[in-house]
């Protein structure tokens, strides 16, 4: 066996090993589902947090502390934008 055939054989064997490992990883390692809850940020007069709607979709709450109102935004994949769904007074949230 000359040097060229030895290199080709080694490369072929290593590619088979890598392909086997990749297949095993995809079969046995299921992807982990990550759920972000209670993420919150604030700056100035605003507080932003995320929650999950009753439909299972994520919504963004933006609370304006100065006017005591909350805007609820939801992602629309059709327009690739956040859309304002409703605004509420903070006093209405507890009812």
MOPAC internal coordinates of N, CA, C and O (Angstrom, degrees):
PM7 1SCF
backbone

  N    0.0000 0     0.00 0     0.00 0    0    0    0
  C    1.4490 1     0.00 0     0.00 0    1    0    0
  C    1.5306 1   107.79 1     0.00 0    2    1    0
  O    1.2310 1   121.51 1   -56.69 1    3    2    1
  N    1.3121 1   114.72 1   123.31 1    3    2    1
  C    1.4590 1   117.43 1  -179.35 1    5    3    2
  C    1.5306 1   110.29 1   -84.27 1    6    5    3
  O    1.2310 1   120.84 1    -2.82 1    7    6    5
  N    1.3114 1   115.99 1   177.18 1    7    6    5
  C    1.4592 1   122.87 1  -173.32 1    9    7    6
  C    1.5344 1   111.61 1   -64.60 1   10    9    7
  O    1.2310 1   120.26 1   140.77 1   11   10    9
  N    1.3203 1   117.12 1   -39.23 1   11   10    9
  C    1.4572 1   121.04 1  -178.28 1   13   11   10
  C    1.5294 1   111.11 1   -64.95 1   14   13   11
  O    1.2310 1   120.03 1   136.72 1   15   14   13
  N    1.3199 1   117.55 1   -43.28 1   15   14   13
  C    1.4642 1   121.01 1   179.13 1   17   15   14
  C    1.5266 1   111.62 1   -67.00 1   18   17   15
  O    1.2310 1   120.29 1   144.98 1   19   18   17
  N    1.3232 1   117.06 1   -35.02 1   19   18   17
  C    1.4615 1   121.54 1   178.07 1   21   19   18
  C    1.5268 1   110.42 1   -64.68 1   22   21   19
  O    1.2310 1   120.06 1   136.83 1   23   22   21
  N    1.3307 1   117.49 1   -43.17 1   23   22   21
  C    1.4701 1   121.45 1   179.33 1   25   23   22
  C    1.5230 1   110.39 1   -64.92 1   26   25   23
  O    1.2310 1   120.32 1   136.26 1   27   26   25
  N    1.3324 1   117.00 1   -43.74 1   27   26   25
  C    1.4689 1   120.73 1   179.15 1   29   27   26
  C    1.5241 1   110.42 1   -63.35 1   30   29   27
  O    1.2310 1   119.72 1   138.67 1   31   30   29
  N    1.3023 1   118.14 1   -41.33 1   31   30   29
  C    1.4623 1   122.22 1   178.72 1   33   31   30
  C    1.5178 1   111.12 1   -63.31 1   34   33   31
  O    1.2310 1   120.16 1   136.34 1   35   34   33
  N    1.3333 1   117.31 1   -43.66 1   35   34   33
  C    1.4696 1   121.26 1   178.73 1   37   35   34
  C    1.5314 1   111.44 1   -64.42 1   38   37   35
  O    1.2310 1   120.12 1   137.55 1   39   38   37
  N    1.3177 1   117.38 1   -42.45 1   39   38   37
  C    1.4613 1   120.75 1   178.20 1   41   39   38
  C    1.5217 1   111.37 1   -64.85 1   42   41   39
  O    1.2310 1   120.38 1   139.59 1   43   42   41
  N    1.3173 1   116.89 1   -40.41 1   43   42   41
  C    1.4582 1   120.82 1   178.35 1   45   43   42
  C    1.5328 1   110.73 1   -64.99 1   46   45   43
  O    1.2310 1   120.44 1   136.82 1   47   46   45
  N    1.3217 1   116.76 1   -43.18 1   47   46   45
  C    1.4649 1   120.55 1   179.67 1   49   47   46
  C    1.5225 1   110.94 1   -64.75 1   50   49   47
  O    1.2310 1   119.99 1   138.38 1   51   50   49
  N    1.3267 1   117.63 1   -41.62 1   51   50   49
  C    1.4654 1   119.67 1   179.82 1   53   51   50
  C    1.5294 1   111.25 1   -68.13 1   54   53   51
  O    1.2310 1   119.96 1   144.88 1   55   54   53
  N    1.3301 1   117.68 1   -35.12 1   55   54   53
  C    1.4661 1   119.21 1   177.42 1   57   55   54
  C    1.5275 1   111.18 1   -67.98 1   58   57   55
  O    1.2310 1   120.13 1   144.18 1   59   58   57
  N    1.3328 1   117.35 1   -35.82 1   59   58   57
  C    1.4648 1   120.39 1   176.21 1   61   59   58
  C    1.5284 1   111.24 1   -65.78 1   62   61   59
  O    1.2310 1   120.50 1   139.46 1   63   62   61
  N    1.3124 1   116.66 1   -40.54 1   63   62   61
  C    1.4699 1   120.44 1   178.23 1   65   63   62
  C    1.5222 1   110.18 1   -63.65 1   66   65   63
  O    1.2310 1   120.10 1   134.91 1   67   66   65
  N    1.3337 1   117.41 1   -45.09 1   67   66   65
  C    1.4611 1   120.87 1   179.58 1   69   67   66
  C    1.5298 1   112.04 1   -64.44 1   70   69   67
  O    1.2310 1   120.45 1   140.05 1   71   70   69
  N    1.3204 1   116.75 1   -39.95 1   71   70   69
  C    1.4615 1   120.72 1   178.02 1   73   71   70
  C    1.5236 1   111.06 1   -64.51 1   74   73   71
  O    1.2310 1   120.27 1   139.26 1   75   74   73
  N    1.3102 1   117.08 1   -40.74 1   75   74   73
  C    1.4601 1   121.69 1   177.70 1   77   75   74
  C    1.5221 1   110.87 1   -63.60 1   78   77   75
  O    1.2310 1   120.21 1   134.60 1   79   78   77
  N    1.3260 1   117.20 1   -45.40 1   79   78   77
  C    1.4624 1   120.62 1   178.87 1   81   79   78
  C    1.5281 1   111.81 1   -63.73 1   82   81   79
  O    1.2310 1   120.23 1   138.94 1   83   82   81
  N    1.3152 1   117.16 1   -41.06 1   83   82   81
  C    1.4611 1   120.73 1   178.60 1   85   83   82
  C    1.5227 1   111.13 1   -63.31 1   86   85   83
  O    1.2310 1   120.48 1   138.74 1   87   86   85
  N    1.3153 1   116.69 1   -41.26 1   87   86   85
  C    1.4667 1   120.92 1   178.03 1   89   87   86
  C    1.5247 1   110.31 1   -64.23 1   90   89   87
  O    1.2310 1   119.62 1   137.14 1   91   90   89
  N    1.3183 1   118.33 1   -42.86 1   91   90   89
  C    1.4623 1   121.46 1   179.42 1   93   91   90
  C    1.5235 1   111.53 1   -64.49 1   94   93   91
  O    1.2310 1   120.43 1   140.94 1   95   94   93
  N    1.3214 1   116.79 1   -39.06 1   95   94   93
  C    1.4618 1   119.85 1   178.78 1   97   95   94
  C    1.5219 1   110.30 1   -63.53 1   98   97   95
  O    1.2310 1   119.91 1   136.59 1   99   98   97
  N    1.3218 1   117.78 1   -43.41 1   99   98   97
  C    1.4583 1   120.73 1  -179.66 1  101   99   98
  C    1.5159 1   112.27 1   -68.93 1  102  101   99
  O    1.2310 1   119.88 1   150.56 1  103  102  101
  N    1.3094 1   117.83 1   -29.44 1  103  102  101
  C    1.4626 1   120.31 1  -179.50 1  105  103  102
  C    1.5224 1   111.13 1   -78.51 1  106  105  103
  O    1.2310 1   120.06 1   133.69 1  107  106  105
  N    1.3157 1   117.49 1   -46.31 1  107  106  105
  C    1.4610 1   120.95 1  -170.52 1  109  107  106
  C    1.5185 1   115.16 1   -98.26 1  110  109  107
  O    1.2310 1   119.22 1   159.58 1  111  110  109
  N    1.3069 1   119.10 1   -20.42 1  111  110  109
  C    1.4622 1   120.54 1  -178.74 1  113  111  110
  C    1.5244 1   109.06 1  -103.56 1  114  113  111
  O    1.2310 1   121.13 1   -84.18 1  115  114  113
  N    1.3238 1   115.44 1    95.82 1  115  114  113
  C    1.4616 1   118.87 1   178.61 1  117  115  114
  C    1.5228 1   108.80 1   -74.20 1  118  117  115
  O    1.2310 1   119.91 1   -32.61 1  119  118  117
  N    1.3171 1   117.78 1   147.39 1  119  118  117
  C    1.4624 1   119.46 1  -179.16 1  121  119  118
  C    1.5193 1   110.96 1   -67.20 1  122  121  119
  O    1.2310 1   120.94 1   -36.74 1  123  122  121
  N    1.2976 1   115.81 1   143.26 1  123  122  121
  C    1.4534 1   121.70 1   179.28 1  125  123  122
  C    1.5202 1   109.68 1   -84.99 1  126  125  123
  O    1.2310 1   120.43 1   -47.54 1  127  126  125
  N    1.3034 1   116.78 1   132.46 1  127  126  125
  C    1.4574 1   121.63 1   177.44 1  129  127  126
  C    1.5187 1   107.95 1   -87.94 1  130  129  127
  O    1.2310 1   121.10 1   -53.04 1  131  130  129
  N    1.3055 1   115.49 1   126.96 1  131  130  129
  C    1.4566 1   120.83 1  -178.91 1  133  131  130
  C    1.5192 1   108.36 1  -107.97 1  134  133  131
  O    1.2310 1   120.95 1   -54.30 1  135  134  133
  N    1.3042 1   115.79 1   125.70 1  135  134  133
  C    1.4600 1   120.87 1   177.41 1  137  135  134
  C    1.5209 1   107.40 1  -117.60 1  138  137  135
  O    1.2310 1   121.25 1   -58.69 1  139  138  137
  N    1.3083 1   115.21 1   121.31 1  139  138  137
  C    1.4528 1   120.19 1   179.56 1  141  139  138
  C    1.5149 1   108.43 1   -95.45 1  142  141  139
  O    1.2310 1   120.77 1   -62.36 1  143  142  141
  N    1.2883 1   116.12 1   117.64 1  143  142  141
  C    1.4539 1   119.85 1   178.65 1  145  143  142
  C    1.5080 1   110.59 1  -122.87 1  146  145  143
  O    1.2310 1   121.29 1   -32.13 1  147  146  145
  N    1.2914 1   115.13 1   147.87 1  147  146  145
  C    1.4615 1   122.88 1   176.48 1  149  147  146
  C    1.5219 1   112.95 1    60.90 1  150  149  147
  O    1.2310 1   120.56 1  -148.20 1  151  150  149
  N    1.3099 1   116.54 1    31.80 1  151  150  149
  C    1.4627 1   118.67 1   173.44 1  153  151  150
  C    1.5136 1   107.18 1   -79.50 1  154  153  151
  O    1.2310 1   120.77 1   -44.86 1  155  154  153
  N    1.3020 1   116.14 1   135.14 1  155  154  153
  C    1.4469 1   119.29 1  -173.04 1  157  155  154
  C    1.5149 1   109.28 1  -151.14 1  158  157  155
  O    1.2310 1   121.32 1   -33.42 1  159  158  157
  N    1.3027 1   115.09 1   146.58 1  159  158  157
  C    1.4495 1   120.36 1   175.18 1  161  159  158
  C    1.5101 1   109.08 1  -144.87 1  162  161  159
  O    1.2310 1   121.02 1   -27.49 1  163  162  161
  N    1.3016 1   115.65 1   152.51 1  163  162  161
  C    1.4604 1   117.83 1   179.28 1  165  163  162
  C    1.5136 1   109.23 1  -143.44 1  166  165  163
  O    1.2310 1   122.03 1   -28.04 1  167  166  165
  N    1.3001 1   113.71 1   151.96 1  167  166  165
  C    1.4556 1   119.69 1   178.20 1  169  167  166
  C    1.5098 1   108.71 1  -161.84 1  170  169  167
  O    1.2310 1   120.61 1   -57.11 1  171  170  169
  N    1.2999 1   116.43 1   122.89 1  171  170  169
  C    1.4572 1   119.74 1  -179.69 1  173  171  170
  C    1.5090 1   111.39 1    66.15 1  174  173  171
  O    1.2310 1   120.93 1    56.46 1  175  174  173
  N    1.3231 1   115.82 1  -123.54 1  175  174  173
  C    1.4602 1   121.41 1  -177.09 1  177  175  174
  C    1.5207 1   113.21 1   -96.15 1  178  177  175
  O    1.2310 1   119.61 1  -169.69 1  179  178  177
  N    1.3144 1   118.34 1    10.31 1  179  178  177
  C    1.4598 1   121.20 1  -174.51 1  181  179  178
  C    1.5210 1   111.50 1  -121.23 1  182  181  179
  O    1.2310 1   121.35 1   -33.28 1  183  182  181
  N    1.3204 1   115.03 1   146.72 1  183  182  181
  C    1.4641 1   122.39 1   172.40 1  185  183  182
  C    1.5237 1   106.34 1  -128.27 1  186  185  183
  O    1.2310 1   120.40 1   -49.55 1  187  186  185
  N    1.3159 1   116.83 1   130.45 1  187  186  185
  C    1.4689 1   121.80 1   178.91 1  189  187  186
  C    1.5208 1   109.06 1  -119.41 1  190  189  187
  O    1.2310 1   121.13 1   -44.88 1  191  190  189
  N    1.3186 1   115.44 1   135.12 1  191  190  189
  C    1.4605 1   120.56 1   177.68 1  193  191  190
  C    1.5279 1   108.76 1  -147.97 1  194  193  191
  O    1.2310 1   120.76 1   -19.73 1  195  194  193
  N    1.3106 1   116.15 1   160.27 1  195  194  193
  C    1.4627 1   121.01 1   178.49 1  197  195  194
  C    1.5120 1   109.51 1  -114.51 1  198  197  195
  O    1.2310 1   121.13 1   -28.79 1  199  198  197
  N    1.3238 1   115.45 1   151.21 1  199  198  197
  C    1.4558 1   121.10 1   174.97 1  201  199  198
  C    1.5179 1   107.59 1  -149.41 1  202  201  199
  O    1.2310 1   121.13 1     0.98 1  203  202  201
  N    1.3138 1   115.44 1  -179.02 1  203  202  201
  C    1.4540 1   120.05 1  -179.34 1  205  203  202
  C    1.5228 1   108.56 1  -115.44 1  206  205  203
  O    1.2310 1   120.62 1   -50.77 1  207  206  205
  N    1.3251 1   116.43 1   129.23 1  207  206  205
  C    1.4567 1   121.54 1   178.86 1  209  207  206
  C    1.5218 1   109.88 1   -73.13 1  210  209  207
  O    1.2310 1   120.57 1   -11.50 1  211  210  209
  N    1.3226 1   116.51 1   168.50 1  211  210  209
  C    1.4696 1   120.14 1   179.46 1  213  211  210
  C    1.5214 1   111.60 1   -65.56 1  214  213  211
  O    1.2310 1   120.29 1   160.16 1  215  214  213
  N    1.3389 1   117.05 1   -19.84 1  215  214  213
  C    1.4646 1   120.80 1   177.08 1  217  215  214
  C    1.5238 1   112.02 1   -82.04 1  218  217  215
  O    1.2310 1   120.51 1   173.96 1  219  218  217
  N    1.3409 1   116.63 1    -6.04 1  219  218  217
  C    1.4587 1   120.48 1   179.02 1  221  219  218
  C    1.5134 1   113.74 1    95.41 1  222  221  219
  O    1.2310 1   120.01 1   176.09 1  223  222  221
  N    1.3220 1   117.58 1    -3.91 1  223  222  221
  C    1.4581 1   120.71 1  -179.85 1  225  223  222
  C    1.5264 1   109.90 1   -87.60 1  226  225  223
  O    1.2310 1   120.82 1   -27.90 1  227  226  225
  N    1.3132 1   116.03 1   152.10 1  227  226  225
  C    1.4601 1   121.19 1   177.77 1  229  227  226
  C    1.5123 1   109.99 1   -79.32 1  230  229  227
  O    1.2310 1   120.94 1   -39.97 1  231  230  229
  N    1.3237 1   115.80 1   140.03 1  231  230  229
  C    1.4567 1   121.49 1   176.08 1  233  231  230
  C    1.5199 1   109.18 1  -126.64 1  234  233  231
  O    1.2310 1   121.07 1   -28.92 1  235  234  233
  N    1.3118 1   115.56 1   151.08 1  235  234  233
  C    1.4603 1   122.86 1   178.22 1  237  235  234
  C    1.5152 1   108.27 1  -108.63 1  238  237  235
  O    1.2310 1   120.96 1   -54.87 1  239  238  237
  N    1.3280 1   115.78 1   125.13 1  239  238  237
  C    1.4525 1   121.98 1   176.72 1  241  239  238
  C    1.5223 1   107.41 1  -103.18 1  242  241  239
  O    1.2310 1   120.62 1   -51.11 1  243  242  241
  N    1.3220 1   116.42 1   128.89 1  243  242  241
  C    1.4562 1   121.69 1   174.17 1  245  243  242
  C    1.5173 1   106.80 1  -120.85 1  246  245  243
  O    1.2310 1   120.68 1   -66.60 1  247  246  245
  N    1.3300 1   116.30 1   113.40 1  247  246  245
  C    1.4549 1   121.63 1  -178.44 1  249  247  246
  C    1.5215 1   109.52 1  -101.07 1  250  249  247
  O    1.2310 1   120.97 1   -53.22 1  251  250  249
  N    1.3023 1   115.75 1   126.78 1  251  250  249
  C    1.4569 1   122.35 1   176.32 1  253  251  250
  C    1.5255 1   106.66 1   -96.23 1  254  253  251
  O    1.2310 1   120.48 1   -71.60 1  255  254  253
  N    1.3224 1   116.68 1   108.40 1  255  254  253
  C    1.4626 1   121.15 1  -175.31 1  257  255  254
  C    1.5274 1   112.00 1   -70.06 1  258  257  255
  O    1.2310 1   120.07 1   151.57 1  259  258  257
  N    1.2947 1   117.48 1   -28.43 1  259  258  257
  C    1.4616 1   120.36 1  -178.26 1  261  259  258
  C    1.5273 1   111.48 1   -71.28 1  262  261  259
  O    1.2310 1   120.06 1   134.25 1  263  262  261
  N    1.3473 1   117.50 1   -45.75 1  263  262  261
  C    1.4706 1   120.56 1  -178.45 1  265  263  262
  C    1.5219 1   112.52 1   -94.97 1  266  265  263
  O    1.2310 1   120.08 1   175.58 1  267  266  265
  N    1.3282 1   117.45 1    -4.42 1  267  266  265
  C    1.4676 1   123.12 1   179.56 1  269  267  266
  C    1.5333 1   111.83 1    59.16 1  270  269  267
  O    1.2310 1   120.47 1  -137.27 1  271  270  269
  N    1.3366 1   116.71 1    42.73 1  271  270  269
  C    1.4591 1   121.53 1   176.23 1  273  271  270
  C    1.5190 1   109.86 1  -123.27 1  274  273  271
  O    1.2310 1   121.47 1   -24.18 1  275  274  273
  N    1.3158 1   114.79 1   155.82 1  275  274  273
  C    1.4617 1   121.01 1   178.76 1  277  275  274
  C    1.5237 1   108.49 1  -125.36 1  278  277  275
  O    1.2310 1   120.69 1   -49.49 1  279  278  277
  N    1.3174 1   116.29 1   130.51 1  279  278  277
  C    1.4559 1   121.60 1   174.23 1  281  279  278
  C    1.5160 1   109.04 1  -104.22 1  282  281  279
  O    1.2310 1   120.82 1   -46.99 1  283  282  281
  N    1.3225 1   116.03 1   133.01 1  283  282  281
  C    1.4639 1   120.69 1  -178.82 1  285  283  282
  C    1.5276 1   107.58 1  -110.65 1  286  285  283
  O    1.2310 1   121.17 1   -60.51 1  287  286  285
  N    1.3239 1   115.37 1   119.49 1  287  286  285
  C    1.4534 1   121.97 1  -176.78 1  289  287  286
  C    1.5201 1   109.88 1  -113.84 1  290  289  287
  O    1.2310 1   121.11 1   -31.80 1  291  290  289
  N    1.3331 1   115.47 1   148.20 1  291  290  289
  C    1.4595 1   120.91 1   178.07 1  293  291  290
  C    1.5268 1   108.55 1  -136.38 1  294  293  291
  O    1.2310 1   120.60 1   -35.86 1  295  294  293
  N    1.3092 1   116.46 1   144.14 1  295  294  293
  C    1.4604 1   121.87 1  -179.21 1  297  295  294
  C    1.5162 1   110.01 1   -77.38 1  298  297  295
  O    1.2310 1   120.83 1   -49.45 1  299  298  297
  N    1.3263 1   116.01 1   130.55 1  299  298  297
  C    1.4572 1   121.97 1   175.89 1  301  299  298
  C    1.5221 1   108.27 1  -109.19 1  302  301  299
  O    1.2310 1   119.65 1   -70.88 1  303  302  301
  N    1.3487 1   118.27 1   109.12 1  303  302  301
  C    1.4624 1   119.75 1  -177.18 1  305  303  302
  C    1.5282 1   113.19 1   -66.63 1  306  305  303
  O    1.2310 1   119.69 1   156.42 1  307  306  305
  N    1.3321 1   118.19 1   -23.58 1  307  306  305
  C    1.4525 1   120.46 1   179.72 1  309  307  306
  C    1.5218 1   112.53 1   -66.08 1  310  309  307
  O    1.2310 1   120.86 1   136.83 1  311  310  309
  N    1.3256 1   115.96 1   -43.17 1  311  310  309
  C    1.4631 1   119.85 1   179.58 1  313  311  310
  C    1.5174 1   112.11 1   -98.32 1  314  313  311
  O    1.2310 1   120.28 1   173.54 1  315  314  313
  N    1.3322 1   117.07 1    -6.46 1  315  314  313
  C    1.4664 1   122.97 1  -179.52 1  317  315  314
  C    1.5319 1   110.96 1    58.38 1  318  317  315
  O    1.2310 1   121.03 1  -138.67 1  319  318  317
  N    1.3408 1   115.63 1    41.33 1  319  318  317
  C    1.4576 1   121.36 1  -178.12 1  321  319  318
  C    1.5204 1   110.28 1  -140.45 1  322  321  319
  O    1.2310 1   121.30 1   -19.82 1  323  322  321
  N    1.3392 1   115.13 1   160.18 1  323  322  321
  C    1.4536 1   120.93 1   169.35 1  325  323  322
  C    1.5158 1   107.97 1   -83.94 1  326  325  323
  O    1.2310 1   120.44 1   -48.81 1  327  326  325
  N    1.3275 1   116.77 1   131.19 1  327  326  325
  C    1.4518 1   120.97 1  -179.77 1  329  327  326
  C    1.5157 1   109.45 1  -117.07 1  330  329  327
  O    1.2310 1   121.10 1   -42.45 1  331  330  329
  N    1.3239 1   115.50 1   137.55 1  331  330  329
  C    1.4586 1   121.35 1   177.18 1  333  331  330
  C    1.5201 1   108.80 1   -71.39 1  334  333  331
  O    1.2310 1   120.26 1   -59.35 1  335  334  333
  N    1.3278 1   117.11 1   120.65 1  335  334  333
  C    1.4604 1   120.99 1   179.75 1  337  335  334
  C    1.5222 1   110.78 1   -89.75 1  338  337  335
  O    1.2310 1   120.27 1   135.67 1  339  338  337
  N    1.3036 1   117.08 1   -44.33 1  339  338  337
  C    1.4720 1   120.58 1  -179.52 1  341  339  338
  C    1.5184 1   109.83 1  -164.06 1  342  341  339
  O    1.2310 1   120.98 1   -18.16 1  343  342  341
  N    1.2973 1   115.74 1   161.84 1  343  342  341
  C    1.4626 1   122.15 1   171.00 1  345  343  342
  C    1.5201 1   107.83 1  -123.17 1  346  345  343
  O    1.2310 1   121.48 1   -35.93 1  347  346  345
  N    1.3104 1   114.78 1   144.07 1  347  346  345
  C    1.4630 1   121.29 1  -179.17 1  349  347  346
  C    1.5124 1   109.72 1  -134.96 1  350  349  347
  O    1.2310 1   120.70 1   -29.15 1  351  350  349
  N    1.3114 1   116.27 1   150.85 1  351  350  349
  C    1.4514 1   120.31 1   168.38 1  353  351  350
  C    1.5230 1   107.90 1   -75.66 1  354  353  351
  O    1.2310 1   120.07 1   -36.13 1  355  354  353
  N    1.3007 1   117.48 1   143.87 1  355  354  353
  C    1.4711 1   120.95 1  -178.16 1  357  355  354
  C    1.5203 1   110.00 1   -61.40 1  358  357  355
  O    1.2310 1   119.84 1   147.94 1  359  358  357
  N    1.3344 1   117.91 1   -32.06 1  359  358  357
  C    1.4625 1   120.68 1   179.09 1  361  359  358
  C    1.5195 1   111.36 1   -64.16 1  362  361  359
  O    1.2310 1   119.25 1   154.49 1  363  362  361
  N    1.3289 1   119.03 1   -25.51 1  363  362  361
  C    1.4703 1   122.37 1   179.84 1  365  363  362
  C    1.5195 1   112.62 1   -78.18 1  366  365  363
  O    1.2310 1   119.64 1   162.25 1  367  366  365
  N    1.3139 1   118.29 1   -17.75 1  367  366  365
  C    1.4681 1   121.26 1  -173.44 1  369  367  366
  C    1.5143 1   112.53 1   -67.23 1  370  369  367
  O    1.2310 1   119.44 1   148.34 1  371  370  369
  N    1.3172 1   118.68 1   -31.66 1  371  370  369
  C    1.4533 1   121.20 1  -178.15 1  373  371  370
  C    1.5127 1   113.45 1   -81.51 1  374  373  371
  O    1.2310 1   119.52 1   173.47 1  375  374  373
  N    1.3182 1   118.53 1    -6.53 1  375  374  373
  C    1.4681 1   121.64 1  -175.79 1  377  375  374
  C    1.5008 1   111.85 1   -94.11 1  378  377  375
  O    1.2310 1   120.10 1   180.00 1  379  378  377

